[in-house]
Amino acid sequence: MNIANAKQQIKNAVTIYLQKDALGRYEVPLVHQRPIFLQGAPGLGKTAIMKQISEELGIGLVSYSMTHHTRQSAIGLPMIVEREFGGKRYSVSEYTMSEIIASVYECMERTGKREGILFLDEINCISETLSPAMLLFLQYKVFGGHTLPDGWVVVTAGNPARYNKSVREFDAATLDRLKYLPVEPDYEIWKEYAVQRNVCRTILSFLDIRPDCFYVMETTVSGFSVVTPRSWEDLSQSIWMHERLQIEIDQNLIRQYLQNDAVARDFAVYYELYQKYRLAYDVDAIVAGTYNPETLEEARQARIDERLTLTGLLLEKVLGDMQYCTTEKTALLKLREQLVAQKEVLEATGTQAVKVFDEMQHALRTSAEQGSEAEQAGWNSAASQLHKMQKAAMRNTGKLSVYEVCRSYYATQVAELEQHVKKTQAECGNLLKFLQQAFGDGNELSMAVSDLTAKPEASSFIGQFLSLEFFEASSRLQLHKKEKQLQDRIQLALGEEG
């Protein structure tokens, strides 16, 4: 199965394990709550989906890599205590609380969440001395006499032996205590995640053309080479920062992440080509709807790889503007909440106003720390806007109160956002119109509609601000797809009759 199927299977299992009866007891007894074993090659995103599942279900998450654990750290250290049996006192051995179990209690205290997932990675790399204790834990959720709190589901993960020399194959007794989920690489599934995670469009366009480069594990004359989804995501982060700081991106950098000479070389060549296409096609003119007929004809005559690259470039521009609009709207709403809450104080002037700005900044930082990763951009933008608002208020030497200056600044930002929204709405329409005129209802238009649907900021923008062109293109593609399916059925039926 692919990682998306595995995620849904795990989510279903956790949901079932946490179901309670009318008396508040878990319906699936602890002994039958089989831990889940997610097995797949390195870098598929096994750890990432644990975070996604815990956030979606609103439960806690504690992650541990088992490779560094000894028997003592996992089950606790032995200690001598006094116990009375049959009227006599004896010295007996007990254990301090396991580091792993203690971490679960710490998570409960820190987050207030009484239910969650205990994720044990590299479970099949544990030492031989830890194996008996782990077998007991998998069935009874006990380490050294300390039981995992009720409401915590155990999910484990590991690599197949061919990818990791430290792996020890599970015996029948261990496997019989696990729900086994084997996972294989799947680019199309990963792309949905990558679009949401803002993986740079250069990488997605390259992999659309060369999906065979998505996952590579092979032994060559130069040694073992590896390219994984993790490699591409980490490379994306590096590319974003290099481009932002205007630092050169070359094959030496790319090879640090894509540890396969052929893939690194091919992507380095494509990256340079991508930048050339950006200039050659004048992407800004296309999304503005001011391109000349020669550009449209050149696109029509382009090869498939050039078409997909151009589509990626256009999407990069429009998706970036959509993200800006949704982020700024979120930021302004958060800013408005702060201004309304502090209106009376901000109507004062002088040091008191300075103090309240500091308090608002602190409130935003606190909220950002508690928010999800997807909300961080909105919080950061709100903090930036608040800082600019404070500077505008401090420059005020007239008779306006600080609140009136802030309200004026806020109104200006809202007006600017409205103009940017209108511009982006037009860009979305021009993008889809250009692709339809150049390539018809083909893969390029389908890819654009799919990515606009998959990226949260884009779907949010379309949902909030509407785009008739998007809905028309989406409906047309659905009709085209149905016609193609009908034609395929007719051809199949004719073939059977023949």
C-alpha positions in Angstrom: 0.0 0.0 0.0 1.0 3.6 -0.3 1.6 6.1 2.5 -1.9 7.6 2.2 -3.6 4.2 2.5 -1.4 3.4 5.5 -2.3 6.8 7.1 -6.0 6.0 6.7 -5.6 2.5 8.1 -3.7 3.8 11.2 -6.3 6.6 11.7 -9.1 4.1 11.5 -7.4 1.8 14.0 -6.7 4.6 16.5 -10.3 5.8 16.2 -11.6 2.3 16.9 -9.2 1.7 19.8 -10.4 5.0 21.4 -14.1 4.2 21.2 -15.8 4.0 24.6 -19.0 2.3 25.8 -21.8 4.0 27.8 -19.8 3.5 31.0 -16.7 5.2 29.6 -14.7 2.0 29.1 -12.7 1.3 26.0 -14.7 -1.1 23.8 -11.7 -2.9 22.5 -9.9 -4.5 25.5 -6.2 -3.6 25.9 -5.0 -7.1 25.1 -6.7 -6.9 21.7 -5.4 -3.5 20.8 -2.7 -4.7 18.6 0.1 -2.3 18.1 0.5 -1.2 14.4 3.8 -2.0 12.6 4.4 0.3 9.7 7.2 -1.1 7.5 8.7 0.7 4.6 11.9 2.0 3.0 13.6 5.1 4.6 12.2 8.5 3.8 8.6 7.6 2.9 7.1 9.9 5.5 6.2 7.4 8.2 7.0 9.8 11.0 5.3 12.7 9.2 1.9 10.9 9.1 2.0 10.3 12.8 2.0 14.0 13.4 -0.8 14.5 10.9 -3.0 11.8 12.4 -2.6 13.2 16.0 -3.4 16.7 14.8 -6.5 15.5 12.8 -7.8 13.5 15.7 -6.9 16.1 18.3 -4.8 13.7 20.5 -1.3 13.7 21.9 1.8 12.3 20.2 5.1 11.0 21.7 7.8 9.8 19.3 10.8 7.7 20.2 13.5 6.1 18.1 14.3 2.7 19.6 17.8 2.5 18.1 19.5 4.2 21.1 17.5 2.4 23.9 19.1 -0.1 26.1 17.1 -2.5 28.3 17.7 -0.2 31.3 16.5 3.0 29.6 13.4 1.4 28.1 12.1 -0.5 31.2 13.7 1.6 34.0 16.5 1.0 36.5 16.2 -1.7 39.2 15.8 -0.6 42.8 15.4 -2.5 46.1 12.2 -1.8 48.1 10.7 -3.4 51.3 7.5 -5.4 51.0 5.5 -7.3 53.6 4.1 -10.8 52.8 2.4 -13.1 55.4 3.5 -10.9 58.2 7.2 -10.9 57.2 9.1 -8.1 55.4 11.2 -8.9 52.3 13.5 -6.9 50.1 12.2 -7.1 46.5 13.3 -5.6 43.1 11.2 -3.0 41.4 12.0 -0.6 38.5 12.0 3.2 38.2 9.6 4.4 35.6 10.6 3.8 32.0 11.8 6.8 30.2 9.3 6.1 27.5 6.3 5.8 29.8 7.4 8.9 31.7 7.5 10.9 28.4 3.8 9.9 27.8 2.8 11.3 31.3 4.9 14.4 30.6 3.0 14.9 27.3 -0.3 14.6 29.1 0.7 17.2 31.7 2.0 19.6 29.1 -0.8 19.4 26.6 -3.8 18.3 28.7 -4.6 15.6 26.2 -5.4 12.3 28.0 -5.3 10.2 24.8 -2.7 9.9 22.2 -0.2 7.9 20.1 3.0 6.5 21.3 5.2 6.1 18.2 8.2 3.8 18.4 10.4 4.1 15.3 13.1 1.7 14.3 11.3 -1.0 16.4 13.1 -3.8 14.5 16.5 -2.4 15.4 16.3 -3.0 19.1 19.0 -5.0 20.9 18.7 -8.6 21.8 18.6 -7.9 25.5 15.6 -5.6 25.0 13.6 -8.0 22.8 11.9 -10.0 25.6 10.7 -6.8 27.4 9.5 -5.4 24.0 7.5 -8.5 23.3 5.8 -8.1 26.7 5.1 -4.4 26.0 3.6 -5.1 22.6 1.0 -7.4 24.1 0.3 -5.8 27.6 1.7 -2.2 27.2 3.9 -2.7 30.3 7.6 -1.6 30.7 9.2 -2.6 34.0 6.0 -2.9 35.9 4.7 0.5 34.6 1.7 0.3 32.3 1.1 2.7 29.4 -1.8 5.0 30.4 -5.2 4.1 29.1 -6.1 5.8 25.9 -2.6 5.6 24.4 -2.3 3.6 21.2 1.1 2.1 20.2 2.2 2.6 16.6 5.6 1.2 15.5 7.7 1.6 12.4 10.8 0.1 10.8 12.7 -0.4 7.6 13.0 -3.7 5.7 16.3 -5.6 6.3 17.5 -4.8 2.8 17.7 -1.1 3.7 19.2 -1.2 7.1 22.0 -3.5 8.3 20.9 -3.1 11.9 17.4 -4.7 11.3 16.6 -7.9 13.0 13.7 -9.9 11.4 10.8 -10.4 13.8 10.0 -13.9 14.9 6.5 -15.4 14.6 5.6 -14.6 18.2 6.3 -10.9 17.7 4.6 -10.6 14.3 1.5 -12.3 15.8 1.1 -9.4 18.1 1.2 -6.7 15.5 -1.1 -5.1 12.8 1.3 -5.2 9.8 1.2 -2.4 7.2 3.8 -2.7 4.4 4.3 0.7 2.6 5.8 1.3 -0.9 6.8 4.6 -2.6 4.2 6.4 -4.7 4.9 9.7 -6.3 1.4 10.7 -7.1 0.4 10.3 -3.4 3.5 12.1 -2.2 2.8 15.0 -4.6 -0.5 15.7 -2.9 1.5 16.0 0.4 4.3 18.0 -1.3 1.9 20.6 -2.8 0.4 21.1 0.7 3.9 21.4 2.2 4.9 24.0 -0.3 7.7 21.9 -1.9 9.2 24.1 -4.5 7.6 23.9 -7.9 11.0 23.2 -9.7 11.1 19.8 -7.9 7.5 19.0 -8.6 7.8 19.9 -12.3 11.0 17.8 -12.6 9.3 14.8 -10.9 6.2 15.2 -13.1 8.5 14.6 -16.1 10.8 12.1 -14.4 8.8 10.1 -11.7 11.5 7.4 -12.0 13.8 9.7 -10.0 11.4 10.1 -7.1 12.7 7.1 -5.2 16.1 5.5 -5.8 17.8 2.9 -3.7 20.6 1.1 -5.5 24.2 -0.1 -5.2 26.6 1.1 -7.9 30.3 0.9 -8.4 30.6 4.1 -6.3 28.7 2.5 -3.4 25.1 2.7 -2.1 23.0 5.6 -3.5 19.8 6.9 -2.1 17.1 9.4 -3.1 13.9 9.5 -1.0 10.9 11.7 -0.5 12.7 13.1 2.5 15.6 14.0 0.2 13.4 16.0 -2.1 11.6 17.8 0.8 14.9 18.8 2.5 16.3 19.9 -0.8 13.2 22.1 -1.3 13.8 23.9 1.9 17.5 24.5 1.0 16.5 25.8 -2.5 13.9 28.2 -0.9 16.6 29.7 1.4 19.3 29.8 -1.3 16.9 31.6 -3.7 15.8 34.0 -1.0 19.4 34.9 -0.1 20.4 34.9 -3.7 23.1 32.2 -3.1 24.1 30.1 -6.1 22.4 26.7 -6.5 24.7 24.1 -8.3 25.2 20.4 -8.6 27.5 20.3 -5.6 24.6 21.5 -3.4 22.0 19.2 -5.0 24.3 16.2 -4.6 24.3 16.7 -0.9 20.6 15.8 -0.8 20.1 13.6 -3.9 22.8 11.1 -3.2 22.7 9.5 -6.6 25.0 11.0 -9.3 22.7 10.5 -12.2 19.6 12.0 -10.4 21.6 14.9 -9.0 23.0 15.7 -12.4 19.7 15.5 -14.2 18.0 17.7 -11.7 20.8 20.3 -11.7 20.4 20.5 -15.5 16.7 20.8 -15.2 16.9 23.5 -12.5 18.9 25.7 -14.9 16.5 25.0 -17.7 13.6 25.9 -15.4 15.1 29.4 -14.8 15.6 29.9 -18.6 12.0 29.0 -19.3 10.9 31.5 -16.7 12.5 34.3 -18.7 11.7 32.9 -22.1 8.0 32.7 -21.6 7.5 35.9 -19.5 5.3 34.2 -16.9 4.1 37.6 -15.5 2.7 38.6 -18.9 0.8 35.3 -19.3 -0.9 35.5 -15.9 -1.6 39.2 -16.5 -3.3 38.3 -19.8 -1.0 40.5 -21.8 1.0 37.9 -23.6 1.4 38.1 -27.4 0.1 35.5 -29.9 3.7 34.3 -30.6 3.9 33.1 -26.9 0.7 31.1 -27.3 1.9 29.5 -30.5 5.3 28.7 -29.0 3.6 26.9 -26.1 1.4 24.9 -28.6 4.5 23.7 -30.4 6.5 22.8 -27.3 7.4 19.2 -26.3 5.6 17.6 -23.4 8.4 18.2 -20.9 8.5 21.9 -21.8 4.7 22.1 -21.5 4.7 20.6 -18.0 7.6 23.0 -17.0 5.6 26.0 -18.3 2.5 24.8 -16.4 4.7 24.5 -13.2 6.0 28.1 -13.7 2.5 29.5 -14.1 1.2 27.6 -11.1 4.2 28.8 -9.0 3.3 32.4 -9.7 -0.5 32.1 -9.1 -0.2 29.8 -6.1 2.3 32.2 -4.5 -0.2 35.1 -4.9 -3.0 33.0 -3.5 -1.0 32.1 -0.5 -0.1 35.7 0.1 -3.8 36.7 0.0 -5.0 34.0 2.4 -2.1 34.6 4.8 -2.7 38.3 4.8 -6.4 37.9 5.4 -5.7 35.6 8.4 -3.2 38.1 9.7 -5.5 41.1 9.4 -8.3 39.2 11.2 -5.9 38.3 14.1 -4.8 42.0 14.1 -8.3 43.2 14.3 -9.0 41.0 17.3 -6.1 42.6 19.1 -7.2 46.1 18.2 -10.7 45.6 19.3 -9.6 44.0 22.6 -7.2 46.9 23.3 -9.2 49.8 21.9 -9.6 51.7 25.2 -5.9 51.6 26.1 -4.8 52.5 22.5 -7.0 55.6 22.6 -4.4 56.8 25.2 -1.0 58.1 24.1 2.6 57.9 25.3 4.3 55.1 27.2 1.0 53.3 28.0 0.5 52.7 24.3 4.0 51.4 23.9 3.4 48.9 26.7 0.2 47.6 25.1 1.9 47.1 21.8 4.4 44.9 23.7 1.6 43.0 25.3 -0.1 42.4 21.9 3.2 41.1 20.4 3.6 38.7 23.3 0.0 37.5 22.8 0.6 36.8 19.2 3.9 35.0 19.9 2.1 32.8 22.6 -0.7 32.0 20.2 1.8 31.1 17.4 3.6 28.7 19.7 0.3 26.9 20.5 -1.0 26.9 16.9 -0.4 24.3 14.2 2.3 24.4 11.7 -0.2 25.4 9.0 -1.1 28.5 11.0 2.4 29.8 11.5 2.5 32.0 8.4 -0.6 33.8 9.5 0.7 34.4 13.0 4.1 35.6 11.6 2.4 38.0 9.2 0.2 39.4 12.0 3.2 40.0 14.2 5.0 41.8 11.3 1.9 43.9 10.6 1.6 44.8 14.3 5.3 45.9 14.3 4.7 48.2 11.3 1.5 49.6 12.9 3.4 50.4 16.0 6.1 52.3 14.0 3.3 54.2 12.3 1.7 55.1 15.6 5.0 56.2 17.1 5.6 58.5 14.2 2.3 60.2 14.8 2.8 63.7 16.1 -0.7 65.0 15.3 -3.9 65.1 17.3 -5.0 61.6 16.4 -5.1 59.0 19.2 -2.9 55.9 18.8 -6.1 53.9 18.2 -7.1 56.2 15.3 -3.7 55.8 13.7 -3.9 52.1 14.0 -7.4 52.0 12.6 -6.2 54.1 9.6 -3.3 51.8 9.0 -5.5 48.7 9.3 -8.0 50.2 6.7 -5.1 50.9 4.3 -3.9 47.2 4.6 -7.4 45.9 4.0 -7.8 48.1 0.8 -4.4 46.9 -0.4 -5.4 43.3 0.2 -8.6 43.8 -1.7 -6.7 45.0 -4.7 -4.3 42.0 -4.5 -7.3 39.6 -4.3 -8.8 41.1 -7.5 -5.4 40.8 -9.2 -5.0 37.2 -8.2 -8.5 36.3 -9.3 -7.7 37.7 -12.7 -4.4 35.7 -12.7 -6.2 32.5 -11.9 -8.6 33.0 -14.8 -5.8 34.0 -17.2 -3.7 30.9 -16.2 -6.6 28.5 -16.9 -7.5 30.3 -20.1 -4.0 30.2 -21.5 -3.6 26.5 -20.7 -6.9 25.7 -22.3 -6.1 27.7 -25.5 -2.6 26.3 -25.7 -3.2 22.7 -24.8 -6.9 22.1 -24.7 -8.4 19.9 -21.9 -5.2 17.9 -21.6 -2.7 16.9 -18.9 -1.6 20.5 -18.4 -5.0 21.9 -17.5 -5.8 18.8 -15.4 -2.5 19.2 -13.5 -3.3 22.9 -12.8 -6.8 22.2 -11.5 -5.6 19.3 -9.4 -2.8 21.4 -7.8 -5.2 24.3 -7.2 -7.5 21.9 -5.4 -4.7 20.2 -3.4 -2.9 23.2 -2.0 -4.9 24.4 1.1 -4.1 28.1 0.5 -5.4 27.8 -3.1 -8.6 26.0 -2.3 -9.1 28.5 0.6 -8.7 31.4 -1.8 -11.0 29.9 -4.4 -13.6 29.1 -1.7 -13.5 32.6 -0.1 -13.1 34.8 -3.2 -14.5 32.5 -5.9 -13.2 31.9 -9.4 -15.7 31.2 -12.1 -12.9 30.2 -14.5 -11.7 27.5 -12.0 -15.2 26.0 -11.6 -15.8 26.1 -15.4 -12.4 24.4 -16.1 -13.1 21.8 -13.3 -16.5 21.0 -14.7 -15.2 20.7 -18.2 -12.5 18.3 -17.1 -15.0 16.1 -15.3 -17.1 16.0 -18.5 -14.0 15.2 -20.6 -13.1 12.5 -18.2 -16.5 10.9 -18.3 -16.5 11.0 -22.2 -13.1 9.3 -22.2 -14.4 6.6 -19.9 -17.5 6.0 -22.1 -15.3 5.8 -25.2 -13.0 3.3 -23.5 -16.1 1.1 -22.6 -17.4 1.3 -26.1 -14.0 0.2 -27.5 -13.8 -2.6 -25.0 -17.3 -3.8 -25.9 -16.5 -3.7 -29.6 -13.3 -5.6 -29.0 -15.2 -8.3 -27.2 -17.8 -8.6 -30.0 -15.0 -8.9 -32.5 
